[in-house]
Amino acid sequence: MQFVYPLFLWALAAISIPIIIHLFHFRRYKKIVFSDIRFLQQLQEQNKSKQKLKDLLILLCRILAVSAMVLAFAQPFIPLGQNSKTGGSNVISVFVDNSFSMNAQGSDGALFEMAKNKARAIVNAYDNNDKFQVLTNNLSGSEQRVVNKTEALARIDNIEPTAASANLFDVWAKQNTAFLSEGNGNFHTYIISDFQYTQFKLNGLKPDSGIHYNFIPVENKLAQNVSIDSVYFNTPFIKTNEPVALQIKLTNHGQTAVEGLVVKVTLNKVQKALLNVNLAAGESVVAEAAVTQTGDTWQEGEVNITDYPVTFDDKLYFALKPTTQHHILHIGKVTNKFINAVYANDANYLLTQNSFGNINYQDFNKYNLIIVNEPTEWSSGLSNELSSYLDQGGQVLIIPSSENGTVINSFGATIGIPAYGNIINQSLKVTSINNQHVLFKDVFKQRSGNTDYPVVSMHYPLQKQSNTRGKAVITLNNGNDLLWQTAVKKGNVYQLALPLNDAYSNLQQHSLFVPMMLNMALGTQKNKPIYYVINQNKQAFLPTDKTVVQKLIVVKSTQQELITEASLYQGQKVIQTEAINSPGWFKVTEKGNNNVLTVLAFNDNRTESSMKFLSEDDIKAQTESFNKVAVNTADAQVLGAQISSELSGKQLWRWFIMIALLFLFTEIALLRIMR
């Protein structure tokens, strides 16, 4: 037996009152004159014993009546489950899974509606003075507040499906925050979901011993789904009227093979390719479609399939625009044969040569990359023009001279890049390459521990201060950097630590050199994605070839419109896109100007495409170490009744009220009968 209000048991001290009354109760006797009391002696002795027994019985009745009343007010009960109330108010957090997988049909209808009905039943099972938190995959700020019962039911009614997919760690973090804000109380957590494996991995969770955890699975019987996972081009160059290979990754998440799946590719609503794809059970394939862009403006691309009943991942939107030829300016005493060899073999690049004494500063803005190769002197004019070029988002590569590497330092100090130190004559080797950097991302398909890296004989150490900005791209085994990148204004400055000379290293003859130089000329265009993912990509870069005057930017599709601000990030203007919640193409314009800056394509996250779900036994197995946990698969009506029963337990207070009344009536009877 337990008590809802155990502190009330202190009132048992009230049994001292009838005891005190009994001990200090002195009867006043009335004097009656008798002529002879010989015949009353025996009667008097008999009445005295009877009176003593009567007083003791009355005392016992009073003690038991007071005790029963105190126990009744403490509300004794026999617990029937983990949710039994043990004093204080209840704080209940209910998570309703509203992700796309919940749109499937269950045994009793749509899983999403089943989940909402169960959430309502849970809330209704509690008292009006209890507090509630209603969470969904959105985990918005307003959801994290604790509300009353009426508002909690209204929030459940307003829940809609979403592309968001929160993991259990994030959900528990929001619930724990709410519980901490409420201080003491009885804390109950309810998770209502189909428990998709990719979203709910229970291993590694650390439960709080003071929280009652309730897992409410709704059975998802989906067994088949094909998703379009991603699309991409293997080449960064897309030219008008020239076919280019679009790579389409498809996955069969089901347990049966799919044959003859029709994949359609369109650009600006015009069909460009039609494929038939076969997928074995659980197989992922990359199909290739040749598409040709006929215009020189933004193209709104779409890949779609027909696959029932999960349809949110049957379309994938992308946007692209023809790329122009990339122009590179080489400033040096003589033409460098290694640099020439890189760009001469690719028609997408055009290399221009200027000597230090004959630089055409007026054309700087037309170049994607300016290479300053082995300067022996540095003019103020070059400093000013390079600074202006960086302000427009340009890319600069500085290669030190074997004659005087430190001549660059005067310019470097004005823009905040590392200074070149005195030459170090030491045999070294490259040990680290930042393969997530724009220059080398997707260059390495597979790297082994014995990769053949460039070797260095001599180099100029790049001297960095505590406040030096930038990042290492290639690092030597003595800790010095072979290639360093610094974001300057809207552009980037790359610094090599040595000349492209065989006496210094074999970098210029190494396989790393070609992708490094090609990607450096691409600049930020290499990283520009052809689509973004809702709730995953929080910002998008604006094109560097467009002049953005207004700070307010309009992002508009057929279903959604938002106004955001352009800000500077890593030398480029970006806009925040976390508010986008619908898939499709978005035209980006300056507020008050209809000229399109760029077109962004957004798609739903493919996390929900998987058809693997945790069963009831899986949940029990992974939560067996929890202190207070329950897994319940009952329908909404039964679930509500079970929770109500568990909360109250088997109530005994009515019995104690009846016992108290029984002893009070017994006392009255004793007073009337035993006179």
Phi, psi and omega per residue, in radians:
M1 nan 2.389 3.090
Q2 -2.211 2.987 -3.080
F3 -2.186 2.428 3.047
V4 -1.207 -0.708 -3.141
Y5 -2.157 1.309 -3.062
P6 -1.109 -0.444 -3.134
L7 -1.126 -0.389 -3.135
F8 -1.207 -0.248 3.126
L9 -1.120 -0.285 3.061
W10 -1.075 -0.398 3.137
A11 -1.205 -0.143 3.062
L12 -1.074 -0.285 3.072
A13 -1.092 -0.264 -3.141
A14 -1.181 -0.247 3.106
I15 -1.183 -0.231 3.084
S16 -1.218 -0.384 -3.106
I17 -1.120 -0.939 3.103
P18 -1.105 -0.518 3.105
I19 -1.160 -0.785 3.126
I20 -1.094 -0.750 3.121
I21 -1.047 -0.707 -3.138
H22 -1.141 -0.736 -3.071
L23 -1.239 -0.590 -3.048
F24 -1.865 0.303 3.093
H25 -1.566 1.940 3.118
F26 -1.980 2.069 -3.125
R27 -1.321 2.330 3.030
R28 -1.552 2.190 -3.096
Y29 -1.660 2.489 3.078
K30 -1.636 2.253 -3.119
K31 -1.353 2.253 3.072
I32 -2.208 2.251 -3.087
V33 -1.529 2.144 3.070
F34 -2.060 2.586 3.112
S35 -1.295 -0.558 -3.126
D36 -2.652 2.178 -3.083
I37 -1.833 0.248 -3.130
R38 -1.076 -0.625 -3.081
F39 -1.448 -0.165 3.123
L40 -1.634 -0.217 -3.043
Q41 -1.051 -0.828 -3.127
Q42 -1.161 -0.687 3.128
L43 -1.138 -0.672 -3.136
Q44 -1.121 -0.718 -3.136
E45 -1.174 -0.682 3.107
Q46 -1.148 -0.726 -3.127
N47 -1.164 -0.576 -3.125
K48 -1.170 -0.724 3.105
S49 -1.184 -0.706 3.130
K50 -1.129 -0.699 3.138
Q51 -1.151 -0.663 3.136
K52 -1.136 -0.739 3.099
L53 -1.117 -0.709 3.136
K54 -1.080 -0.789 -3.139
D55 -1.083 -0.701 3.137
L56 -1.164 -0.694 3.115
L57 -1.154 -0.702 3.103
I58 -1.125 -0.740 3.098
L59 -1.034 -0.778 -3.140
L60 -1.093 -0.738 3.127
C61 -1.089 -0.723 -3.137
R62 -1.159 -0.740 3.125
I63 -1.080 -0.811 -3.121
L64 -1.175 -0.621 3.120
A65 -1.147 -0.785 3.109
V66 -1.109 -0.757 3.140
S67 -1.079 -0.760 3.141
A68 -1.121 -0.677 3.122
M69 -1.147 -0.732 3.120
V70 -1.099 -0.791 3.130
L71 -1.108 -0.619 3.120
A72 -1.121 -0.739 3.127
F73 -1.222 -0.437 3.058
A74 -1.335 -0.124 3.096
Q75 0.933 1.287 3.090
P76 -1.275 2.585 3.090
F77 -2.705 2.818 3.055
I78 -1.798 2.010 -3.065
P79 -1.042 2.428 3.100
L80 -2.003 -0.104 -3.110
G81 -3.026 3.094 -3.053
Q82 -1.235 -0.324 -3.074
N83 -1.528 0.084 -3.092
S84 -1.017 2.386 -3.102
K85 -1.311 2.318 -3.103
T86 -2.128 0.483 -3.136
G87 1.882 2.569 -3.108
G88 1.410 3.100 -3.101
S89 -1.535 2.759 3.089
N90 -1.607 2.397 2.996
V91 -2.108 2.056 -2.992
I92 -2.060 2.236 3.056
S93 -2.000 2.141 -3.104
V94 -2.022 2.121 3.054
F95 -1.791 2.137 3.109
V96 -1.901 2.011 3.129
D97 -1.242 1.984 3.132
N98 -2.034 0.475 3.111
S99 -1.315 2.997 -3.008
F100 -1.089 -0.566 -3.116
S101 -1.129 -0.355 3.133
M102 -1.345 -0.057 3.070
N103 -1.387 -0.080 -3.141
A104 -1.223 2.837 3.125
Q105 -1.584 2.360 3.054
G106 -1.899 -2.953 -3.114
S107 -1.168 -0.479 -3.111
D108 -1.998 0.419 3.131
G109 2.029 -2.818 -3.119
A110 -1.139 2.323 -3.118
L111 -1.024 -0.656 -3.092
F112 -1.090 -0.767 3.120
E113 -1.214 -0.615 3.068
M114 -1.071 -0.734 -3.141
A115 -1.118 -0.733 3.117
K116 -1.142 -0.677 3.102
N117 -1.111 -0.688 3.105
K118 -1.181 -0.635 3.099
A119 -1.121 -0.729 3.100
R120 -1.091 -0.750 -3.138
A121 -1.078 -0.670 3.123
I122 -1.122 -0.845 -3.117
V123 -1.107 -0.743 -3.117
N124 -1.162 -0.386 -3.137
A125 -1.267 -0.291 -3.107
Y126 -1.695 2.978 -3.088
D127 -1.390 2.858 3.133
N128 -1.174 -0.449 -3.106
N129 -1.576 0.043 3.065
D130 -1.383 2.872 -3.088
K131 -2.013 2.596 -2.994
F132 -2.368 2.588 2.974
Q133 -2.235 2.245 3.137
V134 -1.994 2.030 -3.102
L135 -1.986 2.630 2.990
T136 -2.309 -3.078 3.110
N137 -1.120 -0.325 3.139
N138 -1.199 -0.570 -3.123
L139 0.848 0.741 -3.133
S140 -1.251 2.870 -3.119
G141 -1.076 -0.679 -3.125
S142 -1.164 -0.527 3.139
E143 -1.196 -0.421 -3.030
Q144 -1.364 -0.180 3.124
R145 -1.323 2.602 3.057
V146 -1.580 2.292 -3.044
V147 -2.233 3.069 3.105
N148 -1.472 3.136 -3.032
K149 -1.128 -0.743 -3.108
T150 -1.094 -0.802 -3.132
E151 -1.203 -0.582 3.108
A152 -1.096 -0.757 3.105
L153 -1.122 -0.657 3.108
A154 -1.140 -0.668 3.131
R155 -1.164 -0.677 3.106
I156 -1.090 -0.728 3.122
D157 -1.058 -0.561 -3.037
N158 -1.569 -0.006 -3.123
I159 -1.196 2.322 3.115
E160 -2.192 2.704 3.087
P161 -1.031 2.614 -3.095
T162 -2.459 2.754 3.068
A163 -1.379 -0.239 -3.113
A164 -1.217 2.680 3.135
S165 -2.546 1.649 -3.092
A166 -1.478 2.487 3.070
N167 -1.533 2.904 -3.021
L168 -1.154 -0.507 3.106
F169 -1.081 -0.776 -3.139
D170 -1.176 -0.682 3.132
V171 -1.095 -0.819 -3.132
W172 -1.127 -0.597 3.123
A173 -1.088 -0.747 3.114
K174 -1.175 -0.667 3.126
Q175 -1.168 -0.760 3.138
N176 -1.108 -0.627 3.097
T177 -1.086 -0.735 3.123
A178 -1.139 -0.723 -3.138
F179 -1.133 -0.721 3.131
L180 -1.101 -0.640 -3.129
S181 -1.201 -0.359 -3.115
E182 -1.630 -0.096 3.109
G183 1.272 -2.254 -3.105
N184 -1.458 2.683 3.116
G185 2.770 -3.116 3.061
N186 -1.700 1.966 -3.025
F187 -1.736 2.232 -3.119
H188 -2.242 2.258 3.104
T189 -1.989 2.286 3.081
Y190 -2.147 2.205 3.091
I191 -2.007 1.941 -3.130
I192 -1.894 2.000 -3.022
S193 -2.860 2.917 2.964
D194 -1.486 -0.044 3.080
F195 0.923 1.015 3.051
Q196 -1.129 2.346 -2.976
Y197 -1.026 -0.690 -3.101
T198 -1.181 -0.382 -3.084
Q199 -1.721 -0.635 -3.032
F200 -2.093 1.548 3.016
K201 -1.813 1.877 -3.001
L202 -1.412 -0.366 -3.139
N203 -1.084 2.360 3.118
G204 1.640 -0.148 3.109
L205 -1.305 2.473 3.131
K206 -1.970 1.761 -3.089
P207 -1.278 2.698 3.051
D208 -1.577 2.223 -3.082
S209 -1.130 -0.284 -3.122
G210 -1.626 0.064 -3.087
I211 -1.988 2.394 3.047
H212 -1.545 2.038 -3.096
Y213 -1.740 2.241 3.137
N214 -2.218 2.086 3.117
F215 -1.838 2.138 -3.074
I216 -2.038 1.516 -3.136
P217 -1.359 2.440 2.963
V218 -1.950 2.235 -2.970
E219 -1.262 2.144 3.059
N220 -1.778 1.989 -3.068
K221 -1.642 0.188 3.117
L222 -1.106 2.343 3.137
A223 -2.224 -0.113 -3.053
Q224 -2.388 2.336 3.055
N225 -2.901 2.386 3.023
V226 -2.057 2.306 -3.093
S227 -2.141 2.588 2.932
I228 -1.584 1.862 -3.019
D229 -1.392 -0.755 -3.081
S230 -2.867 2.814 2.984
V231 -2.372 2.590 -3.133
Y232 -2.852 2.811 3.055
F233 -1.869 2.440 3.108
N234 -1.342 -0.280 -3.133
T235 -2.030 2.507 3.091
P236 -1.377 -0.092 -3.062
F237 -1.863 2.207 3.084
I238 -2.218 2.046 -3.066
K239 -1.997 2.624 3.133
T240 -1.130 2.369 3.072
N241 1.131 0.303 3.053
E242 -2.114 2.210 -3.122
P243 -1.140 2.515 3.106
V244 -2.387 2.541 -3.051
A245 -1.495 2.075 3.064
L246 -1.682 2.144 -3.135
Q247 -1.612 2.234 -3.081
I248 -2.129 2.017 3.121
K249 -1.640 2.175 -3.140
L250 -2.123 2.550 3.120
T251 -2.328 2.302 3.010
N252 -1.640 1.870 -3.107
H253 -1.504 -0.042 -3.082
G254 -1.566 -3.091 -3.102
Q255 -1.836 0.105 3.076
T256 -2.197 2.653 -3.113
A257 -1.250 2.651 3.085
V258 -2.084 2.194 -3.116
E259 -2.089 2.472 3.072
G260 1.178 0.577 3.091
L261 -1.179 2.181 -3.107
V262 -1.526 2.160 3.116
V263 -2.017 2.119 -3.088
K264 -1.984 2.378 3.122
V265 -2.078 2.245 3.111
T266 -2.241 2.630 2.983
L267 -2.200 2.130 -3.095
N268 0.901 0.775 3.078
K269 1.237 0.099 3.114
V270 -1.816 2.203 -3.101
Q271 -1.187 2.250 -3.111
K272 -1.958 -0.392 -3.116
A273 -2.766 2.643 3.099
L274 -2.455 2.126 -3.067
L275 -2.117 2.692 2.959
N276 -2.067 2.142 -3.015
V277 -2.156 2.415 3.030
N278 -1.894 2.357 3.137
L279 -2.301 2.237 3.020
A280 -1.305 2.905 3.139
A281 -1.035 2.212 3.121
G282 1.286 0.172 -3.046
E283 -1.597 2.551 2.989
S284 -2.023 2.336 3.114
V285 -2.304 2.737 3.040
V286 -1.986 1.916 3.110
A287 -1.621 2.613 -3.095
E288 -2.056 2.246 3.116
A289 -2.153 2.286 3.098
A290 -1.516 2.065 3.135
V291 -2.104 2.557 -3.136
T292 -2.172 2.176 3.127
Q293 -1.565 2.205 -3.057
T294 -1.715 -0.284 -3.141
G295 -1.960 2.948 3.135
D296 -1.847 0.233 3.119
T297 -1.871 -3.085 -3.136
W298 -1.095 2.365 3.120
Q299 -1.929 2.264 3.096
E300 -1.685 1.843 -3.072
G301 -1.697 2.676 3.129
E302 -2.621 2.339 2.999
V303 -2.012 2.267 -3.139
N304 -2.495 2.682 3.068
I305 -2.320 2.973 3.055
T306 -2.017 2.012 -3.063
D307 -2.606 2.058 -3.096
Y308 -1.942 2.536 0.165
P309 -1.705 -0.228 3.142
V310 -1.449 2.033 -3.005
T311 -2.074 -0.197 -3.056
F312 -1.123 -0.452 -3.112
D313 -1.793 0.346 3.141
D314 -1.599 -0.080 3.085
K315 -2.256 2.520 3.027
L316 -2.411 2.124 -3.109
Y317 -1.636 2.511 3.016
F318 -2.568 2.821 -3.124
A319 -2.369 2.447 -3.137
L320 -2.614 2.827 3.124
K321 -2.493 2.496 -3.137
P322 -0.994 2.396 3.100
T323 -1.579 2.539 3.127
T324 -1.664 2.976 3.118
Q325 -1.167 2.421 -3.107
H326 -1.606 2.272 -3.082
H327 -1.825 2.316 3.137
I328 -2.154 2.357 3.072
L329 -1.905 2.176 3.074
H330 -1.867 2.052 3.112
I331 -1.871 2.002 -3.121
G332 -2.922 2.951 3.131
K333 -1.111 -0.800 3.137
V334 -2.344 2.881 3.090
T335 -1.211 2.328 3.125
N336 -1.562 2.145 -3.044
K337 -1.164 -0.525 -3.128
F338 -1.274 -0.737 3.097
I339 -1.164 -0.728 3.095
N340 -1.006 -0.739 -3.075
A341 -1.142 -0.589 -3.127
V342 -1.141 -0.876 -3.006
Y343 -1.561 -0.334 -3.091
A344 -1.218 -0.454 -3.059
N345 -1.587 0.060 -3.115
D346 -2.249 2.038 -3.083
A347 -1.200 -0.218 3.138
N348 -1.372 -0.139 -3.138
Y349 -2.097 2.488 3.084
L350 -2.242 2.049 -3.084
L351 -1.716 2.284 3.090
T352 -2.039 2.435 -3.096
Q353 -1.923 2.243 2.992
N354 -2.218 2.467 3.002
S355 -1.530 2.874 -3.120
F356 -1.124 -0.438 -3.141
G357 -1.582 -0.057 -3.078
N358 -2.482 1.190 -3.109
I359 -1.753 2.254 3.101
N360 -1.623 1.577 -3.076
Y361 -1.147 -0.478 -3.070
Q362 -1.144 -0.402 -3.097
D363 -1.665 0.077 -3.067
F364 -0.940 -0.726 -3.010
N365 -1.204 -0.219 -3.136
K366 -1.549 -0.099 -3.083
Y367 -1.665 2.449 3.055
N368 -1.427 -0.455 -3.138
L369 -2.581 2.365 3.036
I370 -2.040 2.141 3.134
I371 -1.821 2.073 3.061
V372 -1.769 1.814 -2.940
N373 -1.859 2.002 3.039
E374 0.912 1.040 3.070
P375 -1.295 2.387 3.054
T376 -1.750 -0.209 3.034
E377 -2.587 2.783 -3.049
W378 -2.396 2.032 -3.082
S379 -1.538 2.758 3.092
S380 -1.167 -0.558 3.108
G381 -1.097 -0.739 3.106
L382 -1.116 -0.706 3.111
S383 -1.062 -0.818 -3.098
N384 -1.131 -0.754 -3.083
E385 -1.250 -0.650 3.079
L386 -1.154 -0.651 3.101
S387 -1.102 -0.737 3.094
S388 -1.163 -0.662 3.129
Y389 -1.108 -0.731 3.100
L390 -1.158 -0.543 3.118
D391 -1.167 -0.382 3.111
Q392 -1.650 0.124 3.101
G393 1.603 0.372 -3.092
G394 -1.327 2.908 3.108
Q395 -2.010 2.287 -3.106
V396 -2.215 2.310 3.010
L397 -1.982 2.175 3.133
I398 -1.901 2.182 3.103
I399 -2.048 2.064 -3.052
P400 -1.227 2.762 -3.133
S401 -1.558 2.557 3.062
S402 -1.239 -0.317 -3.140
E403 -1.475 -0.732 -3.081
N404 -2.723 1.574 -3.091
G405 -1.267 -0.430 -3.041
T406 -1.455 -0.024 -3.119
V407 -1.127 -0.343 -3.100
I408 -1.358 -0.319 -2.930
N409 -1.113 -0.522 -3.136
S410 -1.137 -0.738 3.077
F411 -1.213 -0.708 -3.131
G412 -1.049 -0.618 -3.133
A413 -1.153 -0.555 -3.102
T414 -1.312 -0.437 -3.109
I415 -1.916 -0.038 3.026
G416 1.414 0.710 3.076
I417 -1.923 2.804 -3.137
P418 -1.026 2.588 3.114
A419 -1.557 2.658 3.079
Y420 -1.503 2.225 3.095
G421 -1.574 -3.012 3.118
N422 -1.242 2.564 -3.031
I423 -1.058 2.476 3.095
I424 -1.963 2.144 3.129
N425 -1.722 1.610 -3.060
Q426 -2.694 2.383 3.125
S427 -1.367 2.100 -3.089
L428 -2.355 3.027 3.132
K429 -2.454 2.575 3.056
V430 -1.209 2.276 3.138
T431 -2.081 -0.262 -3.069
S432 -2.516 2.282 3.055
I433 -2.225 2.239 3.136
N434 -1.344 1.601 -3.070
N435 -1.357 0.012 3.013
Q436 -1.689 -0.082 3.103
H437 -1.274 2.681 -3.096
V438 -0.988 -0.499 -3.107
L439 -1.265 -0.534 -3.022
F440 -2.160 0.049 3.112
K441 -1.127 2.302 -3.123
D442 1.210 0.141 3.087
V443 -1.409 -0.718 -3.100
F444 -1.631 1.989 3.070
K445 -1.378 -0.686 3.132
Q446 -2.700 2.322 -3.118
R447 -2.147 2.355 3.104
S448 -1.857 2.986 -3.087
G449 -1.233 -0.343 -3.118
N450 -1.849 0.594 3.124
T451 -1.062 2.395 -3.137
D452 -1.444 1.796 -3.140
Y453 -1.681 2.830 3.093
P454 -1.088 2.670 3.068
V455 -1.975 2.648 -3.053
V456 -2.236 2.359 3.095
S457 -1.756 -0.705 3.124
M458 -2.460 2.627 3.080
H459 -2.814 2.798 3.027
Y460 -1.665 2.089 3.122
P461 -1.191 2.376 3.089
L462 -1.529 2.012 -3.035
Q463 -1.600 2.018 -3.086
K464 -1.923 2.512 3.078
Q465 -1.703 3.053 -3.110
S466 -1.108 -0.466 -3.121
N467 -1.782 0.228 -3.122
T468 -1.209 2.274 3.098
R469 -1.594 2.917 3.056
G470 2.042 -3.025 -3.099
K471 -2.588 2.617 3.085
A472 -1.368 2.393 3.093
V473 -1.867 -0.792 3.079
I474 -2.287 2.292 -3.059
T475 -2.166 2.485 3.113
L476 -1.569 2.910 -3.076
N477 -1.309 -0.077 3.016
N478 -1.696 0.109 3.121
G479 1.632 -0.257 3.097
N480 -1.303 2.793 -3.089
D481 -1.760 2.322 3.059
L482 -1.492 -0.590 3.102
L483 -2.432 2.223 -3.108
W484 -2.212 2.468 -3.140
Q485 -2.130 2.321 3.113
T486 -2.233 2.255 3.030
A487 -1.357 2.052 -3.117
V488 -2.104 2.094 -3.077
K489 0.949 -2.123 3.129
K490 -1.702 -0.021 -3.077
G491 -2.017 -2.817 -3.114
N492 -2.424 2.512 3.053
V493 -2.070 2.172 3.055
Y494 -1.815 2.402 3.140
Q495 -2.155 2.083 2.964
L496 -1.494 2.557 -3.102
A497 -1.599 0.116 -3.100
L498 -2.779 2.786 3.051
P499 -1.267 2.768 3.064
L500 -1.448 1.347 -3.009
N501 -2.433 2.368 -3.097
D502 -1.056 -0.417 3.137
A503 -1.253 -0.343 -3.102
Y504 -1.739 -0.700 -3.127
S505 -2.931 3.053 3.038
N506 -1.886 0.349 -3.120
L507 -0.984 -0.775 -3.070
Q508 -1.164 -0.266 3.104
Q509 -1.859 0.010 -3.097
H510 -1.525 2.737 -3.127
S511 -1.146 -0.323 3.101
L512 -1.226 -0.465 -2.965
F513 -1.133 -0.734 -3.069
V514 -1.140 -0.950 3.117
P515 -1.090 -0.556 3.121
M516 -1.079 -0.836 -3.091
M517 -1.263 -0.681 3.132
L518 -1.140 -0.796 -3.118
N519 -1.242 -0.484 3.089
M520 -1.150 -0.618 3.114
A521 -1.284 -0.474 3.079
L522 -1.232 -0.561 3.133
G523 1.113 -2.412 -3.087
T524 -1.261 -0.237 -3.125
Q525 -1.160 -0.485 -3.132
K526 -1.122 -0.593 -3.081
N527 -1.564 -0.044 -3.094
K528 -1.258 1.998 -3.117
P529 -1.321 2.724 3.093
I530 -1.540 -0.127 3.009
Y531 -2.795 2.843 3.127
Y532 -2.142 2.876 -3.131
V533 -1.975 2.253 -3.130
I534 -1.072 2.380 3.120
N535 1.157 0.131 3.086
Q536 -2.074 -0.820 3.066
N537 -1.613 1.955 -3.025
K538 -1.571 -0.230 -3.142
Q539 -2.606 2.779 3.140
A540 -2.348 2.470 -3.139
F541 -1.446 2.444 3.004
L542 -1.503 2.617 -3.097
P543 -1.106 2.461 -3.111
T544 -1.335 -0.316 -3.119
D545 -1.520 0.081 3.111
K546 -1.949 2.370 3.081
T547 -1.534 2.039 -3.122
V548 -1.758 1.976 -3.100
V549 -1.648 -0.855 -3.103
Q550 -1.310 2.574 3.089
K551 -1.454 -0.578 -3.139
L552 -1.476 2.295 -3.087
I553 -2.109 2.376 3.111
V554 -1.753 2.203 3.099
V555 -2.041 2.003 -2.942
K556 -2.383 2.360 2.986
S557 -2.197 -3.034 3.117
T558 -1.264 -0.321 -3.077
Q559 -1.965 -0.298 -3.018
Q560 -2.620 2.572 3.064
E561 -2.469 2.353 3.090
L562 -2.486 2.709 3.096
I563 -2.026 2.194 -3.122
T564 -2.278 3.099 -3.134
E565 -1.927 2.499 3.041
A566 -1.497 2.291 3.119
S567 -2.296 2.958 -3.081
L568 -1.739 2.251 3.111
Y569 -2.489 2.120 -3.135
Q570 0.899 0.727 3.069
G571 1.396 0.069 3.135
Q572 -2.212 2.708 3.075
K573 -1.479 2.311 -3.120
V574 -2.256 2.794 3.023
I575 -2.177 2.619 3.126
Q576 -1.484 2.328 -3.051
T577 -2.161 0.238 -3.093
E578 -1.158 -0.314 -3.134
A579 -1.404 -0.182 3.140
I580 -1.257 2.217 -3.081
N581 -2.293 0.167 3.130
S582 -2.292 2.403 -3.131
P583 -1.279 2.700 3.111
G584 2.478 -2.952 3.127
W585 -1.725 2.424 -3.132
F586 -2.137 2.138 3.051
K587 -1.488 2.307 -3.102
V588 -1.907 2.111 3.139
T589 -2.345 2.800 2.985
E590 -1.325 2.536 3.132
K591 -1.090 2.208 -3.117
G592 1.528 0.057 -3.130
N593 -2.386 2.195 -3.076
N594 -1.540 0.000 3.116
N595 -1.218 2.201 -3.075
V596 -1.332 2.112 3.074
L597 -1.358 -0.769 -3.131
T598 -2.831 2.910 3.039
V599 -2.112 2.209 -3.138
L600 -1.914 2.390 3.064
A601 -1.900 2.308 3.131
F602 -2.136 2.462 -3.137
N603 -2.298 2.736 3.063
D604 -1.216 2.610 3.087
N605 -1.140 2.424 -3.107
R606 -1.548 0.158 3.141
T607 -1.021 -0.624 -3.078
E608 -1.379 0.032 -3.101
S609 -1.312 -0.407 -3.086
S610 -1.156 2.517 -3.135
M611 -1.881 0.465 3.102
K612 -1.768 2.216 -3.091
F613 -2.284 2.585 3.072
L614 -1.350 2.288 3.076
S615 -1.439 3.007 3.092
E616 -1.032 -0.725 3.123
D617 -1.157 -0.642 3.100
D618 -1.074 -0.775 -3.126
I619 -1.108 -0.769 -3.138
K620 -1.109 -0.703 -3.124
A621 -1.150 -0.644 -3.085
Q622 -1.472 -0.165 3.141
T623 -2.055 0.257 -3.078
E624 -1.163 -0.351 3.121
S625 -1.488 -0.105 -3.136
F626 -1.203 2.548 -3.132
N627 -1.319 -0.778 -3.125
K628 -2.268 1.794 -3.063
V629 -2.571 2.552 3.067
A630 -2.516 2.496 3.058
V631 -2.081 2.126 -3.010
N632 -2.283 2.178 -3.132
T633 -1.940 0.199 -3.103
A634 -1.156 2.753 3.089
D635 -1.261 3.043 -2.982
A636 -1.020 -0.786 -3.069
Q637 -1.145 -0.815 3.135
V638 -1.164 -0.684 3.140
L639 -1.037 -0.812 3.122
G640 -1.063 -0.728 3.136
A641 -1.151 -0.684 3.135
Q642 -1.128 -0.756 -3.137
I643 -1.139 -0.731 3.109
S644 -1.041 -0.744 3.142
S645 -1.159 -0.724 3.140
E646 -1.159 -0.664 -3.122
L647 -1.104 -0.768 -3.092
S648 -1.516 -0.458 -3.048
G649 1.148 -2.843 3.029
K650 -1.566 1.789 -3.011
Q651 -1.245 2.339 -3.104
L652 -2.027 -0.067 -3.021
W653 -1.128 -0.552 3.119
R654 -1.129 -0.665 3.115
W655 -1.115 -0.668 -3.138
F656 -1.254 -0.530 3.024
I657 -1.118 -0.773 3.128
M658 -1.115 -0.675 3.114
I659 -1.128 -0.737 3.122
A660 -1.076 -0.764 3.113
L661 -1.116 -0.661 3.126
L662 -1.053 -0.762 -3.128
F663 -1.258 -0.557 3.068
L664 -1.155 -0.763 3.085
F665 -1.131 -0.636 3.095
T666 -1.099 -0.712 3.100
E667 -1.070 -0.782 3.138
I668 -1.072 -0.729 3.132
A669 -1.104 -0.715 3.119
L670 -1.103 -0.702 -3.138
L671 -1.162 -0.574 -3.105
R672 -1.461 -0.677 -3.025
I673 -1.457 -0.845 -3.056
M674 -1.592 1.306 3.115
R675 -1.558 nan nan
